[in-house]
Amino acid sequence: MKKGLWADMANGRCRLYGILLLCLTTQASKGSRAKDLNVLFIVSDDLRPSLGSYGNEIVRTPNLDKLSERSVRFTTAASQVAACAPSRTSFLTGRRPDTTKLFSNKNPTYWRDSVGNFTSLPQHFKNAGYQTASVGKIFHPGKSSNFTYDYPYSWSLRPYIPSTEKFKNAKVCPGVDGKLHTNIVCPVDVSQQPEGTLPDIQSTKFAINFLKNYSLSQDTAVNQQPFFLAVGYHKPHIPLKYPKQFLDLYPLEKIHIASDPLLPEAMPSVAYEPWTDIRWRDDIADLNLSFPYGHMPDLHARKIIQSYFAATSYLDSLIGELLDALQEYGFANNTIVSFIGDHGWALGEHLEWAKYSNFRVATNVPLMVHMPGLTDRRDKDLNGIQSAGKASNALVELVDLFPTLADLAGIEIPTFCPEKSSNMTLCSEGLSFAPLLMNPTMPWKKAIFSQYPRPSDKPQENSCQPTPSEITVMGYSMQTDQYRYTEWIQYDHNTQKGNWSHDHARELYLDHKEDRNVANLPEYSELVKELSSQLRRGWRAALPTVKN
């Protein structure tokens, strides 16, 4: 039996934690191909909320802006850790990093073998009768997904991996010397690339063919099976390799460096990530920057920002093709569309040029959810102007995606995990934010949480991605409506536990730019004490008060 927010809608009833709200039908409209709701789950790699719909006046993302107009867009959504493998493992299992025991991309572990045979998000839909398909980068490749992208547990079909992905770091970037390099800035002529294409182009074509073929099969199918299609895009992950025509959208003279390019005042050194990810690339290595606090020359800073924006527009164009196909093949009216970044990326803020930290630019991501018949419903404002799509300032987390999508689709919602949950295959450490799609302004979480490991208090070559045995410090970070507060505490890699009685450093930032750490100032001692208590109580204590 289906359970969830939308389960009773066919009978004209709906529930929302005891709050009476307008009940909308989710029956598929004329031309739709399935009775049940499909899911299109789109993931972008290293994408910060620098989109038109998020207020960026330079970046051109018309297709994502259009999706935002039919969705609820969350302004404050956080990944649980700013690195690909641990973040994806977290939101795809509904468990936080302290449960998955995966904190960086180096020497990761496969959660099913190391901590518990957890049911994943796509696996849950597969078990509920969905055809589940993975295209591109969804689970992180390698050991963290058992070198199989978690197939066949999570997927009905063998995951599709673009053949050109193997050229990710190949010498294909044209240089001013006429030679090919492994640069971070890499606009290219696609026809001159290996196999004459790029990974995200291949993924888009495969996903569109999936929709086309599914449309044809559903025309004749007796049992119309819904789909869960996950499409993972690599861009704007470095290297910033993209079709060179997108560079024309961003004249270099219109690109400005970050407004806060210096280290935050009184920032503890343990909080800094020295962007080793990009230092080895030819165009950056040629600059011979000092480690760890080398200043990126303004010209190169602008070129990196320019190419990051161009890669974002390239991503947007492909998502536009995918969403057009969803419409063309008759699935637009009965498909939930979720779009996220797996974590953020720094573009010179705080003297940083990567992820691997607890700063908002590294943890905060774009998140928008389209629910047919609900988020595209047009309402009149006080001036009589109709509009669809809304923004929510509620605090949400990527770990909330698992229960949310289950809730929206009307399948079983995972229960909250108990304190010790390694023996539970199906539970979640996130909270369904489906109620926010109906009422984006309702009271919600008091705080959201991220964390990052370090091998030492001072920046080292392995500070960004320490192996499990190298972790000696863990930074636990909490965002509230007003503040971000962090404690860096002693961490024992043998017991995989932190020692809250031994803190190395604290951070308290009063605004979102995070340019001044005031944690050690006497006038904020009482606030620090209050936030420290809240941080240590953890995510369970930050949940909203819910009436059933």
C-alpha positions as CSV (number, residue, x, y, z in Angstrom):
1,M,0.0,0.0,0.0
2,K,1.3,3.5,-0.8
3,K,2.0,5.8,1.9
4,G,2.8,9.5,1.9
5,L,1.7,13.0,1.4
6,W,0.0,12.3,-1.9
7,A,-1.3,8.8,-1.2
8,D,-4.9,9.8,-0.5
9,M,-5.3,12.4,-3.2
10,A,-7.2,10.1,-5.6
11,N,-10.0,9.9,-3.0
12,G,-10.1,13.7,-2.6
13,R,-8.2,13.7,0.7
14,C,-4.9,15.1,1.7
15,R,-2.9,15.4,4.9
16,L,-0.1,17.8,5.8
17,Y,1.1,17.3,9.4
18,G,-2.3,18.3,10.8
19,I,-2.5,21.5,8.7
20,L,-5.5,21.9,6.5
21,L,-4.4,22.9,3.0
22,L,-5.9,23.0,-0.5
23,C,-6.1,19.5,-1.9
24,L,-5.0,19.3,-5.5
25,T,-5.4,16.3,-7.8
26,T,-2.3,14.7,-9.2
27,Q,-4.1,12.6,-11.8
28,A,-2.2,12.6,-15.0
29,S,-3.6,15.0,-17.6
30,K,-4.6,14.1,-21.1
31,G,-1.6,12.9,-23.1
32,S,0.3,11.5,-20.1
33,R,1.6,8.0,-20.3
34,A,1.5,6.6,-16.8
35,K,-0.9,6.6,-14.0
36,D,1.8,6.8,-11.4
37,L,4.2,9.7,-11.1
38,N,7.6,9.3,-12.8
39,V,10.8,10.9,-11.4
40,L,13.5,12.7,-13.3
41,F,16.4,13.2,-10.8
42,I,19.0,15.6,-12.2
43,V,22.4,16.1,-10.5
44,S,25.1,18.6,-11.4
45,D,28.7,18.3,-10.2
46,D,30.3,21.1,-8.2
47,L,27.5,23.6,-9.0
48,R,27.1,26.5,-6.7
49,P,23.8,28.5,-6.7
50,S,25.1,30.9,-9.3
51,L,22.0,30.8,-11.6
52,G,19.7,33.4,-12.9
53,S,16.9,32.1,-10.8
54,Y,19.1,32.5,-7.7
55,G,19.7,36.2,-8.4
56,N,23.0,36.0,-10.4
57,E,22.7,38.8,-13.0
58,I,25.6,37.5,-15.1
59,V,25.1,33.8,-15.5
60,R,22.8,32.8,-18.3
61,T,20.7,29.8,-17.4
62,P,17.4,30.2,-19.2
63,N,16.3,26.6,-19.0
64,L,17.0,26.2,-15.3
65,D,15.3,29.5,-14.8
66,K,12.3,28.2,-16.7
67,L,12.3,25.1,-14.5
68,S,12.5,27.3,-11.4
69,E,9.3,29.1,-12.5
70,R,7.5,25.7,-12.3
71,S,9.1,24.6,-9.1
72,V,9.8,25.4,-5.5
73,R,13.3,26.8,-5.4
74,F,15.1,26.4,-2.1
75,T,17.4,29.3,-1.3
76,T,19.3,27.6,1.6
77,A,20.0,24.0,0.8
78,A,23.2,22.4,2.1
79,S,25.1,19.3,1.2
80,Q,26.4,17.3,4.2
81,V,30.0,17.3,3.0
82,A,31.7,19.3,0.2
83,A,33.2,16.4,-1.7
84,C,31.6,14.2,-4.4
85,A,31.8,10.6,-3.1
86,P,30.7,11.3,0.5
87,S,28.0,13.8,-0.5
88,R,26.4,11.5,-3.1
89,T,26.6,8.5,-0.8
90,S,24.9,10.6,1.8
91,F,21.9,11.8,-0.2
92,L,21.5,8.6,-2.1
93,T,21.3,6.5,1.1
94,G,19.5,9.1,3.2
95,R,22.3,8.8,5.9
96,R,24.7,11.4,7.1
97,P,28.5,11.1,6.8
98,D,29.0,10.0,10.4
99,T,26.8,7.0,9.6
100,T,28.2,6.2,6.1
101,K,31.8,6.8,7.5
102,L,32.7,8.3,4.2
103,F,34.3,11.8,4.5
104,S,36.4,12.4,1.4
105,N,37.1,10.9,-2.1
106,K,40.4,9.3,-1.0
107,N,40.4,5.6,-0.2
108,P,36.6,5.5,0.2
109,T,34.6,2.5,1.5
110,Y,31.4,0.9,0.1
111,W,28.7,1.4,2.6
112,R,27.0,-2.0,2.1
113,D,30.2,-3.8,3.1
114,S,31.5,-1.4,5.8
115,V,28.6,0.0,7.7
116,G,25.3,-1.6,6.6
117,N,23.3,-2.8,3.6
118,F,21.3,0.3,3.4
119,T,18.5,0.7,0.9
120,S,19.4,3.5,-1.5
121,L,17.0,6.1,-3.0
122,P,16.8,4.5,-6.5
123,Q,16.7,1.0,-4.9
124,H,13.6,2.0,-2.9
125,F,11.9,3.1,-6.1
126,K,12.9,-0.1,-7.8
127,N,11.5,-2.1,-5.0
128,A,8.2,-0.1,-5.3
129,G,7.9,-1.2,-9.0
130,Y,9.7,1.6,-10.8
131,Q,12.1,1.0,-13.7
132,T,15.3,2.8,-12.4
133,A,18.0,4.0,-14.8
134,S,21.3,5.8,-14.1
135,V,22.9,8.0,-16.8
136,G,26.2,9.7,-16.2
137,K,27.5,10.5,-12.8
138,I,25.0,9.6,-10.1
139,F,26.8,7.4,-7.6
140,H,30.5,8.3,-7.5
141,P,32.7,5.9,-9.5
142,G,35.1,3.6,-7.8
143,K,35.1,1.9,-4.5
144,S,32.4,4.0,-2.9
145,S,29.9,2.4,-5.2
146,N,31.7,-1.0,-5.4
147,F,33.0,-0.2,-8.9
148,T,29.5,-0.9,-10.2
149,Y,27.7,2.4,-9.5
150,D,25.7,0.2,-7.1
151,Y,24.3,-2.0,-9.8
152,P,22.2,-4.2,-9.7
153,Y,21.0,-3.1,-6.2
154,S,19.9,0.4,-7.3
155,W,19.2,0.1,-11.0
156,S,17.0,-2.0,-13.2
157,L,19.3,-1.3,-16.1
158,R,23.1,-1.3,-16.2
159,P,24.2,2.3,-15.6
160,Y,25.2,4.3,-18.6
161,I,28.7,5.8,-18.4
162,P,29.8,8.0,-21.4
163,S,32.7,6.5,-23.3
164,T,34.5,9.9,-23.4
165,E,34.6,10.1,-19.6
166,K,38.0,8.4,-19.7
167,F,39.4,11.5,-21.4
168,K,38.5,13.7,-18.4
169,N,42.0,14.8,-17.7
170,A,43.6,14.2,-21.1
171,K,45.7,16.8,-22.8
172,V,43.0,18.3,-25.0
173,C,43.0,22.0,-23.9
174,P,44.4,24.3,-26.5
175,G,47.2,26.6,-25.1
176,V,48.6,29.9,-26.3
177,D,51.7,28.0,-27.3
178,G,49.7,26.0,-29.9
179,K,50.1,22.8,-27.8
180,L,47.4,20.7,-25.9
181,H,47.4,20.8,-22.1
182,T,45.6,19.6,-19.0
183,N,44.3,23.0,-18.1
184,I,41.5,24.0,-15.7
185,V,40.3,26.6,-18.3
186,C,39.4,24.5,-21.3
187,P,37.0,25.8,-24.0
188,V,37.2,23.3,-26.9
189,D,36.0,22.6,-30.5
190,V,33.9,19.6,-29.8
191,S,34.5,18.1,-33.3
192,Q,38.2,18.0,-32.4
193,Q,37.7,16.1,-29.2
194,P,38.3,12.4,-28.8
195,E,35.3,10.6,-30.4
196,G,34.0,14.0,-31.5
197,T,31.9,14.6,-28.4
198,L,31.9,15.3,-24.7
199,P,30.5,13.2,-21.7
200,D,27.6,15.4,-20.9
201,I,26.5,15.5,-24.5
202,Q,26.6,11.7,-24.6
203,S,24.6,11.5,-21.4
204,T,21.9,13.8,-22.6
205,K,21.5,11.9,-25.9
206,F,21.2,8.6,-23.9
207,A,18.6,10.0,-21.5
208,I,16.6,11.4,-24.4
209,N,16.6,8.0,-26.1
210,F,15.5,6.4,-22.9
211,L,12.5,8.7,-22.8
212,K,11.8,8.1,-26.5
213,N,12.0,4.3,-26.1
214,Y,10.0,4.3,-22.9
215,S,7.3,6.3,-24.6
216,L,7.1,3.7,-27.4
217,S,7.1,0.8,-24.9
218,Q,4.4,2.4,-22.7
219,D,2.1,2.7,-25.7
220,T,1.8,-1.0,-25.9
221,A,2.5,-2.0,-22.3
222,V,-0.3,-3.7,-20.3
223,N,1.2,-2.7,-17.0
224,Q,2.5,0.8,-17.4
225,Q,5.6,0.9,-15.1
226,P,6.7,4.3,-14.0
227,F,10.4,5.3,-14.3
228,F,13.0,6.8,-12.0
229,L,15.5,8.4,-14.4
230,A,18.6,9.8,-12.8
231,V,20.8,12.0,-15.0
232,G,24.2,13.1,-13.6
233,Y,26.1,15.9,-15.4
234,H,29.8,16.5,-14.9
235,K,29.8,20.2,-15.5
236,P,30.8,22.6,-14.1
237,H,33.3,20.2,-12.4
238,I,36.9,20.9,-13.3
239,P,38.5,20.8,-15.8
240,L,36.2,23.5,-17.2
241,K,35.9,21.8,-20.5
242,Y,33.0,22.9,-22.7
243,P,32.1,23.9,-26.3
244,K,34.0,27.1,-26.9
245,Q,31.0,29.0,-28.2
246,F,29.7,29.3,-24.7
247,L,32.6,31.5,-23.9
248,D,31.1,34.2,-26.1
249,L,28.3,34.7,-23.6
250,Y,30.8,36.1,-21.1
251,P,33.2,38.8,-22.3
252,L,36.2,38.9,-20.0
253,E,35.8,42.6,-19.4
254,K,32.4,41.9,-17.7
255,I,33.8,39.3,-15.3
256,H,34.8,40.5,-11.9
257,I,36.8,38.8,-9.2
258,A,35.1,37.8,-5.9
259,S,34.2,40.8,-3.7
260,D,35.9,39.1,-0.7
261,P,39.1,37.5,-2.1
262,L,41.0,37.6,1.2
263,L,41.2,35.2,4.1
264,P,38.4,35.8,6.6
265,E,39.5,37.8,9.6
266,A,40.5,35.5,12.5
267,M,39.8,32.4,10.5
268,P,41.5,29.3,12.0
269,S,43.9,27.7,9.6
270,V,42.2,24.4,9.9
271,A,39.2,25.8,8.1
272,Y,41.1,26.6,5.0
273,E,41.3,24.3,1.9
274,P,44.5,25.0,-0.2
275,W,42.9,24.0,-3.5
276,T,45.3,21.2,-4.4
277,D,42.7,20.0,-6.9
278,I,43.7,22.7,-9.4
279,R,47.4,23.5,-8.5
280,W,48.7,20.6,-10.6
281,R,46.9,21.6,-13.8
282,D,49.2,23.1,-16.5
283,D,47.8,26.7,-16.6
284,I,47.8,27.0,-12.8
285,A,51.2,25.2,-12.2
286,D,52.8,27.7,-14.6
287,L,51.9,30.5,-12.2
288,N,54.2,29.0,-9.5
289,L,51.9,30.1,-6.7
290,S,53.0,29.8,-3.1
291,F,51.5,27.1,-0.9
292,P,49.0,27.3,0.8
293,Y,48.0,30.9,0.6
294,G,49.1,31.9,-2.9
295,H,47.1,34.7,-4.4
296,M,45.6,33.9,-7.8
297,P,46.5,36.8,-10.3
298,D,43.4,38.8,-11.2
299,L,43.5,37.9,-14.9
300,H,43.6,34.2,-14.2
301,A,40.9,34.5,-11.5
302,R,38.7,36.2,-14.1
303,K,39.4,33.5,-16.7
304,I,38.5,30.7,-14.2
305,I,35.2,32.5,-13.2
306,Q,34.5,33.2,-16.9
307,S,34.9,29.5,-17.8
308,Y,32.9,28.3,-14.8
309,F,30.0,30.4,-15.9
310,A,30.4,29.2,-19.5
311,A,30.4,25.6,-18.3
312,T,27.3,26.3,-16.3
313,S,25.5,27.7,-19.4
314,Y,26.6,24.6,-21.3
315,L,25.1,22.5,-18.6
316,D,21.9,24.6,-18.8
317,S,21.6,24.0,-22.6
318,L,21.7,20.2,-22.2
319,I,19.2,20.3,-19.4
320,G,17.0,22.3,-21.7
321,E,17.2,19.5,-24.3
322,L,16.3,16.9,-21.7
323,L,13.3,18.8,-20.4
324,D,12.1,19.4,-24.0
325,A,12.3,15.7,-24.5
326,L,10.3,15.1,-21.4
327,Q,7.6,17.3,-22.9
328,E,7.9,15.8,-26.4
329,Y,7.4,12.2,-25.3
330,G,4.4,12.9,-23.1
331,F,5.9,12.7,-19.7
332,A,5.9,16.3,-18.6
333,N,2.5,16.3,-16.9
334,N,3.2,13.3,-14.7
335,T,6.9,13.5,-13.8
336,I,8.4,14.9,-10.7
337,V,11.6,16.8,-11.6
338,S,14.3,17.4,-9.0
339,F,17.4,19.4,-9.7
340,I,20.4,19.7,-7.4
341,G,24.1,20.3,-7.2
342,D,26.0,17.7,-5.1
343,H,27.9,20.6,-3.3
344,G,29.2,24.0,-4.1
345,W,32.5,25.5,-5.3
346,A,34.6,28.6,-4.4
347,L,35.5,31.1,-7.1
348,G,38.1,33.1,-5.2
349,E,36.0,33.8,-2.1
350,H,38.2,33.6,1.0
351,L,41.2,33.0,-1.2
352,E,39.8,29.5,-2.1
353,W,39.3,27.9,-5.5
354,A,37.7,24.5,-4.9
355,K,35.3,22.8,-2.4
356,Y,36.6,20.8,0.5
357,S,35.5,23.1,3.3
358,N,32.5,24.2,5.5
359,F,32.1,27.6,4.0
360,R,28.7,28.3,2.5
361,V,30.2,28.6,-1.0
362,A,31.3,25.0,-0.7
363,T,28.3,23.4,1.0
364,N,25.3,25.3,-0.3
365,V,23.7,24.2,-3.5
366,P,20.8,24.9,-5.9
367,L,17.8,22.8,-5.2
368,M,14.5,23.0,-7.0
369,V,11.6,20.5,-7.2
370,H,8.8,20.5,-9.7
371,M,5.6,18.7,-8.7
372,P,3.0,18.4,-11.6
373,G,-0.3,20.1,-10.7
374,L,1.1,21.7,-7.6
375,T,4.3,23.8,-8.1
376,D,3.2,24.9,-11.5
377,R,-0.2,26.0,-10.3
378,R,-0.6,29.7,-11.0
379,D,-1.7,31.9,-8.1
380,K,-2.8,35.5,-8.1
381,D,-0.9,37.8,-5.8
382,L,-2.3,40.9,-4.1
383,N,-2.0,42.8,-7.3
384,G,-3.9,40.2,-9.3
385,I,-0.8,39.1,-11.2
386,Q,-0.6,35.4,-11.8
387,S,2.7,33.6,-11.1
388,A,3.9,30.0,-10.7
389,G,6.9,28.7,-8.9
390,K,7.9,29.9,-5.5
391,A,11.0,30.4,-3.4
392,S,11.4,28.9,0.0
393,N,13.9,30.2,2.5
394,A,13.4,27.1,4.7
395,L,16.6,25.3,5.8
396,V,16.8,22.0,3.9
397,E,19.5,19.4,3.3
398,L,20.4,17.0,0.5
399,V,19.9,14.2,3.0
400,D,16.2,15.2,2.9
401,L,15.8,14.2,-0.8
402,F,15.3,10.5,-0.2
403,P,12.2,10.8,2.0
404,T,10.9,13.8,0.0
405,L,10.8,12.0,-3.3
406,A,9.3,8.9,-1.8
407,D,6.7,11.2,-0.1
408,L,5.8,13.0,-3.4
409,A,5.6,9.8,-5.4
410,G,3.3,8.2,-2.9
411,I,5.5,5.2,-2.0
412,E,6.6,4.3,1.5
413,I,8.4,7.1,3.4
414,P,11.5,5.8,5.2
415,T,11.1,6.2,9.0
416,F,13.6,8.2,11.0
417,C,16.7,6.2,11.8
418,P,17.3,5.4,15.4
419,E,20.6,6.4,17.0
420,K,22.1,3.1,16.0
421,S,20.8,2.1,12.6
422,S,23.4,0.0,10.9
423,N,21.1,-3.0,11.0
424,M,18.2,-1.1,9.5
425,T,18.1,-1.4,5.7
426,L,15.4,1.3,5.2
427,C,15.4,4.5,7.3
428,S,16.4,8.1,6.8
429,E,18.4,10.7,8.7
430,G,16.6,13.4,6.6
431,L,13.1,14.8,6.7
432,S,10.6,15.0,3.8
433,F,10.2,18.6,2.8
434,A,7.1,17.8,0.7
435,P,5.0,20.1,2.9
436,L,7.1,23.1,1.8
437,L,5.9,22.6,-1.8
438,M,2.4,23.5,-0.6
439,N,3.5,26.1,1.9
440,P,7.0,27.3,1.2
441,T,7.0,29.7,4.1
442,M,5.9,27.4,6.9
443,P,8.2,27.0,9.9
444,W,10.8,24.3,9.3
445,K,14.2,23.2,10.5
446,K,16.0,25.2,13.1
447,A,19.4,24.4,11.6
448,I,21.2,22.4,8.9
449,F,24.5,20.5,9.2
450,S,27.7,19.8,7.2
451,Q,31.1,18.6,8.2
452,Y,34.6,18.2,6.8
453,P,37.7,16.3,7.9
454,R,41.3,17.5,8.2
455,P,44.6,15.7,8.7
456,S,46.0,18.6,10.8
457,D,45.4,22.1,12.1
458,K,47.6,23.6,9.4
459,P,47.0,23.3,5.6
460,Q,48.9,20.5,4.0
461,E,49.0,18.8,0.6
462,N,46.4,16.3,1.8
463,S,44.2,18.8,3.7
464,C,41.5,18.7,1.0
465,Q,41.1,15.0,0.7
466,P,42.7,13.1,3.6
467,T,42.5,9.3,3.6
468,P,40.5,7.7,6.5
469,S,43.7,6.9,8.5
470,E,44.9,10.5,8.1
471,I,41.9,12.3,9.7
472,T,42.7,13.8,13.1
473,V,40.3,16.7,13.1
474,M,36.6,16.9,12.1
475,G,34.8,20.2,11.5
476,Y,31.2,20.0,12.4
477,S,29.3,23.0,11.0
478,M,25.7,24.3,11.5
479,Q,23.8,26.9,9.6
480,T,20.8,28.7,11.2
481,D,18.7,31.5,9.7
482,Q,21.3,34.0,10.9
483,Y,24.6,32.3,11.6
484,R,27.1,29.6,10.6
485,Y,28.8,28.1,13.6
486,T,31.6,25.4,13.5
487,E,33.6,23.5,15.9
488,W,36.8,21.7,14.8
489,I,37.3,18.8,17.3
490,Q,39.7,15.9,17.8
491,Y,38.9,12.9,15.7
492,D,40.0,9.3,16.3
493,H,40.2,7.5,13.0
494,N,40.3,4.1,14.7
495,T,37.1,4.5,16.6
496,Q,35.7,6.9,13.9
497,K,34.4,9.2,16.6
498,G,35.0,12.8,17.5
499,N,36.0,14.0,21.0
500,W,33.8,17.1,21.8
501,S,35.8,17.8,24.9
502,H,38.9,18.5,22.8
503,D,38.1,21.3,20.3
504,H,40.9,22.7,18.1
505,A,39.1,25.8,16.9
506,R,35.7,27.5,16.6
507,E,34.1,29.7,13.9
508,L,31.1,32.0,14.1
509,Y,30.1,34.1,11.1
510,L,27.3,36.6,11.5
511,D,26.5,37.0,7.8
512,H,26.5,34.9,4.6
513,K,29.7,36.4,3.2
514,E,31.6,34.9,6.2
515,D,34.4,37.4,6.1
516,R,34.9,37.8,9.9
517,N,35.1,35.0,12.5
518,V,33.9,36.4,15.8
519,A,33.8,33.1,17.8
520,N,36.7,34.3,20.1
521,L,35.4,37.8,20.8
522,P,34.2,38.3,24.4
523,E,31.0,40.1,23.3
524,Y,29.8,36.9,21.5
525,S,30.6,34.4,24.2
526,E,27.0,33.8,25.2
527,L,26.0,33.4,21.6
528,V,28.8,30.9,21.1
529,K,27.8,29.0,24.2
530,E,24.2,28.8,22.9
531,L,25.2,27.7,19.4
532,S,27.7,25.2,20.7
533,S,25.0,23.5,22.7
534,Q,22.7,23.5,19.7
535,L,25.4,22.1,17.4
536,R,26.2,19.3,19.9
537,R,22.5,18.3,20.2
538,G,22.7,17.7,16.5
539,W,20.2,17.3,13.6
540,R,17.5,15.5,15.5
541,A,17.1,18.5,17.9
542,A,16.8,20.8,14.9
543,L,13.7,19.2,13.4
544,P,10.5,21.2,13.2
545,T,7.8,20.6,15.7
546,V,5.3,18.5,13.8
547,K,1.7,17.7,14.6
548,N,0.2,14.5,13.1
